[in-house]
Amino acid sequence: MSLYETLRHFADSYGLAVIFALYLTLCLWHFRPGAKRHVEAAKHSIFKDDHDGQ
């Protein structure tokens, strides 16, 4: 089996599973309990430089 065929077989089977697991991890990362402080900071960051009366 050539190197190309070996890499192709890996990408078609295990590579797909690894990429899917990475995708799920990155999508769900901000829903973890420890991220609440960071999510709150990001939520209010657009108002950081906003001053009333100006």
N, C-alpha and C positions, 0 to 999 in steps of 0.2 A: 504494500500500500504506500503511495507517495505521501509526501508531507502535506500537499494540498488536500488530498482525500482525508487524511487524518484530522487536519484542522477543520475541514468542512463537516466531518462527522461530529466533532466536539461542538462546533457552533450550532449544529442542528439539534443536539440533544442537551448536553450539560450546559453549554453556553447560554442557551435560551432560558433554562431554569435559573441560572445565576443572574442574568440580566433582569428577569421578572422579579426575583427576590430583591434585587437592588432597587428596582422601581418601586415596589411596595414599601420598602424601608424608607426611601426618600419621601414618598408621598405621605406616609403616616408619621414621620418623625416629629412634626410640629404638633401632633395630637397627644404626645406623651405627657404625663403629669409634670415632669420637671421643666417643661418648656413654657409653663404658664407665665412666668415672669418676663420671658423674652417676647412672648406673644403680646402681653399687655404693653410693653415698651414700644413695640413696633406699631401697635394700634394707635397709640397716642403720639407717635413721633411726628406725624404730619402737622400737629398743632404746636410743636415745640417753639417755634419762632413767631407764633401768632400772638399779637398783643391787642387787647381791647382798647378802643379809642383811637386807633391809628388807621 
